[in-house]
Amino acid sequence: MFYWLLVPLKEFFFGFNLFRYISFRALGGIITSFAFVVVAVPMWINYFKSKKLLMAVREDSLVNHHKKVTVPTMGGVILIPAIIINALLWMRLDCKFTYIVVGVLFILGLCGFMDDYKKIKRQSAKGLSAKTKLMFQAAAGIGLGIYMFFHPAFPEGQTAVCIPFFKNIILYTGVFYILFTAIIIVASSNAVNLTDGLDGLAIGSVMLVSAAFAILAYIAGNIKFAGYLKFPYVPQAGEITIFLTIIIGSGLGFLWFNAPPAEIFMGDTGSLPLGGVIGAISVLIKQEALLIIAGGVFVVEALSVIIQVLYYKKTSRRFFKMAPLHHHFELKNWPESKVVVRFWIMGIFCIILALLTLKVR
C-alpha cells in the first residue's frame, strides 16, 4: 500500500522515492511488524490471564512442562495479523504473490485458531481432528498447486523442480506437481507445529529459515543475480523478500516474550500457518527441494516422530526416549534453554549449507 500511496509523491519530496526499493520496504517491514507485536502481545497476555484461560497439556508430557499450563497461549492471534497487516502495507498490491502468501497464512491461521480454541474450551490436548487439519492444509496446497500449474512463474514451466547442487538437472512432474505442492504445504506446516514444543525453539527456527529464503527470493526476483547464479528467474519474487522480513520482525517481537522462560506460546494459531507459508514460498520461488536443507531442523523433528511411531509399532519399544527430538534431549538432562540454542545453531548451519548450493552447482 505504501508503494502506491507514497511513491507518486516523490515529485513533492524526494524521500518518498525510497519506497520504490525492496530493500527499504523490507527493513521498514521489520521495524513496524516488531513494534506491532511488542505492543500487542502484553495486551493479549493480560486478556488471557484476566479470563483465567489455561493451556491444555498432554498427559504424557514431561513433568517440567506441566507448570506451563498457566502460560498464555494462542500468541498466533497477534503474530499472524501482524504479518498480514504489515504485508499489505509494505508489499506491492499489484503483485500476485502478495495475495498468495497472505491467503495461505490466513487459511492455515484459521485452522490453527480453531484447533487452539477447542483445546482451551474443552481443557483437553485434543483440538481439531487430524483429518480436519489435513483438509485445511491440503486445500491450501492444492489451491496453490492448481494456480501455479496454470500460471507458470518462470519460462522453464511451473512443474519443473530444481535439484540442489546441480544446475542442469531438473525434474519435470507434470500434473503431479499439484499433489507435490500439497505435500509440501502439509509437511512444512506440520513440521513447524511439531517443533513448537520448547520456549523460543519454533519461532527462532522459523526466523532463520525466513532469513535464508528472503535472500533466495531476492535473487529469484533479480534477473541479473538469477542469471549469474543459474537460478530460476521469477518476476516480482523480490516482493516475497519483504514478506519474509516481516515474519522476521514479527518473530523478533514475539521472541521478546517467548524466550525462556516463556510468557506466551504461539500455539497452533502461529505454528501451522508459519510452516505452511514457508512451504508455499519455496514453491513460488522454485526452491522446493532446497527447503529440505534450509529447514533441516524441522525435517529432523518430523522424522523423529515418524521413526518413533514406526519403530514402536514394529518392536513395541521406543527408538528415542521421547519424540519429537527436542524432548529426547530434555530426557538426557539437557536444560531446555541449551536444547533450544543448540537447535538454533544447527539451524544456522542448515541455512549456510542451503546458501552454499547457490555456488556449488
C-alpha positions as CSV (number, residue, x, y, z in Angstrom):
1,M,0.0,0.0,0.0
2,F,2.8,2.4,0.8
3,Y,4.2,1.8,-2.7
4,W,1.0,3.1,-4.3
5,L,0.4,5.9,-1.8
6,L,3.8,7.4,-1.3
7,V,5.9,6.7,-4.5
8,P,3.8,9.1,-6.6
9,L,4.5,11.8,-4.0
10,K,8.3,11.8,-4.9
11,E,7.7,14.8,-7.0
12,F,6.9,16.8,-3.9
13,F,9.6,15.2,-1.6
14,F,12.4,13.1,-3.0
15,G,12.4,10.9,0.2
16,F,9.3,9.1,-0.9
17,N,11.3,7.6,-3.8
18,L,12.8,5.2,-1.2
19,F,9.5,3.3,-1.2
20,R,10.3,2.0,-4.7
21,Y,13.1,-0.1,-3.3
22,I,12.6,-3.6,-2.0
23,S,15.5,-3.2,0.5
24,F,13.9,-0.1,2.1
25,R,10.5,-1.7,2.3
26,A,12.0,-4.9,3.7
27,L,13.7,-3.0,6.5
28,G,10.7,-0.9,7.2
29,G,8.6,-4.0,7.5
30,I,10.9,-5.4,10.1
31,I,10.6,-2.3,12.3
32,T,6.8,-1.9,12.1
33,S,6.0,-5.6,12.5
34,F,8.3,-5.8,15.5
35,A,6.6,-2.7,17.1
36,F,3.2,-4.1,16.4
37,V,3.9,-7.4,18.1
38,V,5.8,-5.9,21.1
39,V,2.9,-3.5,21.8
40,A,0.0,-6.1,21.2
41,V,1.4,-9.2,23.0
42,P,1.2,-7.8,26.5
43,M,-2.4,-6.9,25.9
44,W,-3.2,-10.4,24.8
45,I,-1.3,-11.8,27.8
46,N,-3.3,-9.6,30.2
47,Y,-6.6,-10.6,28.5
48,F,-5.8,-14.3,28.6
49,K,-5.0,-14.1,32.3
50,S,-8.0,-12.0,33.2
51,K,-10.3,-14.6,31.6
52,K,-8.4,-17.3,33.6
53,L,-7.9,-19.3,30.5
54,L,-5.4,-22.2,30.7
55,M,-3.3,-24.1,28.1
56,A,-4.1,-27.8,27.8
57,V,-1.0,-30.0,28.3
58,R,-0.7,-33.6,27.2
59,E,-0.8,-36.1,30.0
60,D,2.3,-37.8,28.7
61,S,4.3,-34.6,28.6
62,L,7.4,-34.0,30.7
63,V,6.9,-33.1,34.3
64,N,8.6,-29.7,33.9
65,H,6.1,-28.8,31.2
66,H,3.1,-29.2,33.4
67,K,4.0,-25.9,35.2
68,K,3.5,-24.2,31.8
69,V,-0.2,-24.8,32.0
70,T,-0.7,-21.2,33.3
71,V,1.3,-19.6,30.5
72,P,-1.0,-17.8,28.0
73,T,-1.1,-19.4,24.5
74,M,-2.6,-18.6,21.1
75,G,0.1,-16.0,20.5
76,G,-0.6,-16.5,16.8
77,V,-3.6,-14.4,17.3
78,I,-1.2,-11.4,17.4
79,L,1.6,-12.8,15.3
80,I,-0.4,-13.7,12.2
81,P,-2.5,-10.5,11.9
82,A,0.8,-8.5,12.5
83,I,2.3,-10.3,9.5
84,I,-0.8,-9.9,7.3
85,I,-1.3,-6.2,8.1
86,N,2.3,-5.3,7.6
87,A,2.5,-7.3,4.4
88,L,-0.4,-5.4,2.9
89,L,1.3,-2.1,4.0
90,W,4.8,-2.8,2.7
91,M,4.3,-5.2,-0.3
92,R,3.1,-4.1,-3.7
93,L,-0.6,-4.6,-4.1
94,D,-0.3,-5.2,-7.8
95,C,1.9,-8.3,-7.2
96,K,0.1,-11.7,-7.2
97,F,2.5,-13.1,-4.7
98,T,1.2,-10.7,-2.0
99,Y,-2.2,-12.3,-2.1
100,I,-1.0,-15.8,-2.4
101,V,1.2,-15.7,0.8
102,V,-1.4,-13.7,2.7
103,G,-4.1,-16.2,1.6
104,V,-2.1,-19.3,2.7
105,L,-1.2,-17.6,6.0
106,F,-4.9,-16.7,6.7
107,I,-6.3,-20.2,5.8
108,L,-3.9,-22.1,7.9
109,G,-4.1,-19.5,10.7
110,L,-7.9,-20.0,10.8
111,C,-7.3,-23.7,11.1
112,G,-4.8,-23.2,13.9
113,F,-7.1,-20.8,15.7
114,M,-10.0,-23.3,15.6
115,D,-7.7,-26.0,16.9
116,D,-6.4,-23.9,19.9
117,Y,-9.8,-22.6,20.7
118,K,-11.2,-26.2,21.0
119,K,-8.3,-27.2,23.2
120,I,-8.9,-24.3,25.6
121,K,-12.6,-24.7,25.5
122,R,-12.5,-28.4,26.3
123,Q,-9.4,-28.1,28.5
124,S,-8.0,-31.0,26.6
125,A,-4.9,-31.5,24.4
126,K,-7.2,-32.7,21.6
127,G,-8.4,-30.0,19.3
128,L,-9.4,-30.4,15.7
129,S,-9.2,-33.9,14.3
130,A,-6.1,-34.8,12.2
131,K,-8.4,-35.1,9.2
132,T,-9.8,-31.6,9.6
133,K,-6.4,-30.1,9.9
134,L,-5.2,-32.1,6.9
135,M,-8.2,-30.8,5.0
136,F,-7.2,-27.2,5.6
137,Q,-3.6,-27.8,4.7
138,A,-4.3,-29.9,1.6
139,A,-6.8,-27.3,0.4
140,A,-4.2,-24.6,0.7
141,G,-1.6,-26.8,-1.1
142,I,-3.9,-28.0,-3.9
143,G,-5.2,-24.5,-4.4
144,L,-1.7,-23.1,-4.8
145,G,-0.7,-26.1,-7.0
146,I,-3.6,-25.6,-9.4
147,Y,-2.9,-21.8,-9.6
148,M,0.8,-22.3,-10.2
149,F,0.2,-25.1,-12.7
150,F,-1.9,-22.9,-14.9
151,H,0.1,-19.7,-14.3
152,P,3.8,-20.7,-14.6
153,A,6.1,-18.2,-12.9
154,F,9.2,-18.8,-15.0
155,P,10.0,-19.9,-18.5
156,E,11.0,-23.5,-17.6
157,G,7.5,-24.3,-16.5
158,Q,6.0,-24.4,-13.1
159,T,6.1,-28.2,-12.9
160,A,9.9,-28.2,-13.0
161,V,11.6,-29.0,-9.7
162,C,15.2,-27.8,-9.4
163,I,17.7,-30.2,-7.7
164,P,20.2,-28.6,-5.2
165,F,23.9,-28.8,-6.2
166,F,23.0,-29.4,-9.9
167,K,22.3,-26.6,-12.4
168,N,21.3,-28.8,-15.3
169,I,19.2,-31.5,-13.6
170,I,15.5,-30.5,-13.5
171,L,12.7,-32.9,-12.6
172,Y,9.5,-32.3,-14.6
173,T,6.5,-33.5,-12.7
174,G,3.6,-32.6,-15.0
175,V,0.1,-32.6,-13.4
176,F,1.5,-34.4,-10.4
177,Y,3.0,-31.1,-9.4
178,I,-0.3,-30.2,-7.9
179,L,-0.1,-33.2,-5.5
180,F,3.6,-32.4,-4.9
181,T,2.7,-28.8,-3.8
182,A,0.0,-30.1,-1.4
183,I,2.5,-32.5,0.1
184,I,5.0,-29.6,0.7
185,I,2.4,-27.4,2.4
186,V,1.2,-30.3,4.6
187,A,4.7,-31.4,5.5
188,S,6.1,-28.0,6.3
189,S,3.0,-26.9,8.3
190,N,3.1,-30.0,10.4
191,A,6.9,-30.0,10.8
192,V,6.9,-26.5,12.3
193,N,4.0,-27.5,14.5
194,L,5.9,-30.5,15.9
195,T,9.0,-28.2,16.5
196,D,6.9,-25.9,18.7
197,G,7.5,-27.6,22.0
198,L,10.1,-25.5,23.8
199,D,10.4,-21.9,24.7
200,G,11.6,-20.0,21.6
201,L,12.5,-23.1,19.6
202,A,10.0,-22.8,16.8
203,I,9.9,-19.1,16.3
204,G,13.7,-18.8,16.3
205,S,14.0,-21.6,13.7
206,V,11.3,-20.0,11.6
207,M,13.2,-16.7,11.6
208,L,16.4,-18.5,10.5
209,V,14.7,-20.2,7.5
210,S,12.9,-17.0,6.7
211,A,16.2,-15.2,6.5
212,A,17.6,-17.8,4.1
213,F,14.5,-17.7,1.9
214,A,14.5,-13.9,1.9
215,I,17.9,-14.0,0.3
216,L,16.8,-16.7,-2.2
217,A,13.6,-14.7,-3.1
218,Y,15.6,-11.6,-3.7
219,I,17.9,-13.5,-6.0
220,A,15.0,-15.1,-7.8
221,G,13.4,-11.7,-8.5
222,N,16.6,-10.1,-9.8
223,I,17.3,-11.1,-13.4
224,K,21.0,-10.3,-13.2
225,F,21.6,-12.3,-10.0
226,A,19.4,-15.1,-11.1
227,G,21.2,-15.4,-14.4
228,Y,24.7,-15.3,-12.8
229,L,23.8,-18.0,-10.2
230,K,21.9,-20.1,-12.7
231,F,18.8,-19.6,-10.5
232,P,15.2,-19.8,-11.8
233,Y,14.2,-16.2,-12.5
234,V,10.7,-15.4,-11.1
235,P,9.4,-11.9,-11.9
236,Q,8.4,-9.9,-8.8
237,A,9.7,-12.6,-6.4
238,G,11.6,-9.8,-4.7
239,E,8.3,-8.8,-3.0
240,I,8.4,-12.1,-1.2
241,T,11.6,-10.9,0.4
242,I,9.6,-8.2,2.1
243,F,7.0,-10.7,3.4
244,L,9.8,-12.9,4.9
245,T,11.5,-9.9,6.6
246,I,8.1,-9.1,8.1
247,I,8.0,-12.6,9.5
248,I,11.4,-12.0,11.0
249,G,10.4,-8.7,12.5
250,S,7.2,-10.2,14.0
251,G,9.2,-13.2,15.2
252,L,11.7,-11.0,17.0
253,G,8.8,-9.2,18.7
254,F,7.2,-12.5,19.7
255,L,10.6,-13.9,20.8
256,W,10.9,-11.0,23.2
257,F,8.1,-12.7,25.3
258,N,8.6,-16.3,24.1
259,A,12.3,-16.5,25.1
260,P,12.9,-18.9,28.1
261,P,11.1,-18.7,30.4
262,A,8.2,-18.0,28.0
263,E,5.5,-15.6,28.9
264,I,3.4,-16.7,26.0
265,F,3.2,-19.5,23.4
266,M,2.2,-19.1,19.8
267,G,0.1,-22.3,19.7
268,D,-1.2,-23.9,16.5
269,T,-2.6,-20.5,15.6
270,G,1.0,-19.5,14.8
271,S,2.9,-22.7,14.0
272,L,0.6,-24.2,11.4
273,P,0.4,-21.1,9.2
274,L,4.1,-20.1,9.5
275,G,5.2,-23.6,8.5
276,G,2.7,-23.7,5.6
277,V,3.6,-20.3,4.2
278,I,7.3,-21.1,4.2
279,G,6.4,-24.2,2.2
280,A,4.3,-22.1,-0.2
281,I,7.2,-19.7,-0.6
282,S,9.6,-22.5,-1.6
283,V,7.1,-23.3,-4.3
284,L,6.7,-19.8,-5.5
285,I,10.5,-19.2,-6.0
286,K,11.1,-22.8,-7.3
287,Q,13.3,-24.0,-4.5
288,E,11.1,-26.7,-3.1
289,A,13.9,-29.2,-2.7
290,L,16.1,-26.6,-1.0
291,L,13.5,-26.3,1.8
292,I,14.6,-29.7,3.0
293,I,18.2,-28.4,3.6
294,A,17.3,-24.9,4.9
295,G,14.6,-26.3,7.1
296,G,16.8,-29.2,8.3
297,V,15.7,-28.7,12.0
298,F,12.1,-29.1,11.0
299,V,12.8,-32.1,8.9
300,V,14.7,-33.9,11.7
301,E,12.0,-33.1,14.2
302,A,9.3,-34.5,11.9
303,L,11.4,-37.6,11.0
304,S,12.0,-38.3,14.7
305,V,8.2,-38.6,15.2
306,I,7.8,-40.9,12.1
307,I,10.7,-43.1,13.2
308,Q,9.4,-43.3,16.8
309,V,5.9,-44.4,15.6
310,L,7.1,-46.9,13.1
311,Y,9.7,-48.4,15.4
312,Y,7.2,-48.7,18.3
313,K,4.7,-50.4,16.0
314,K,7.2,-53.0,14.9
315,T,9.1,-53.6,18.2
316,S,6.8,-52.2,21.0
317,R,9.8,-50.2,22.1
318,R,10.8,-46.6,21.7
319,F,13.7,-45.6,19.4
320,F,14.0,-42.2,21.1
321,K,13.4,-41.5,24.8
322,M,10.6,-39.3,23.6
323,A,9.6,-37.6,20.3
324,P,9.8,-35.0,18.8
325,L,13.6,-35.0,19.1
326,H,13.9,-32.0,21.4
327,H,12.1,-33.9,24.2
328,H,14.6,-36.7,23.7
329,F,17.5,-34.4,24.6
330,E,15.5,-33.0,27.6
331,L,15.2,-36.5,28.9
332,K,19.0,-36.8,28.6
333,N,19.1,-34.0,31.1
334,W,19.9,-31.1,28.7
335,P,18.5,-27.9,30.1
336,E,15.6,-26.6,28.0
337,S,17.5,-23.4,27.0
338,K,20.5,-25.4,25.9
339,V,18.4,-27.6,23.7
340,V,16.8,-24.5,22.1
341,V,20.2,-22.7,21.5
342,R,21.8,-25.9,20.1
343,F,18.9,-26.4,17.7
344,W,19.2,-22.8,16.6
345,I,23.0,-23.4,16.0
346,M,22.1,-26.4,13.8
347,G,19.5,-24.3,12.0
348,I,22.2,-21.8,11.2
349,F,24.4,-24.5,9.7
350,C,21.5,-25.7,7.7
351,I,20.8,-22.3,6.1
352,I,24.6,-21.9,5.4
353,L,24.6,-25.2,3.6
354,A,21.5,-24.2,1.7
355,L,23.1,-20.9,0.6
356,L,26.3,-22.7,-0.4
357,T,24.3,-24.7,-3.0
358,L,24.0,-21.4,-5.0
359,K,27.6,-21.7,-6.0
360,V,28.2,-25.5,-5.7
361,R,26.3,-26.5,-8.8
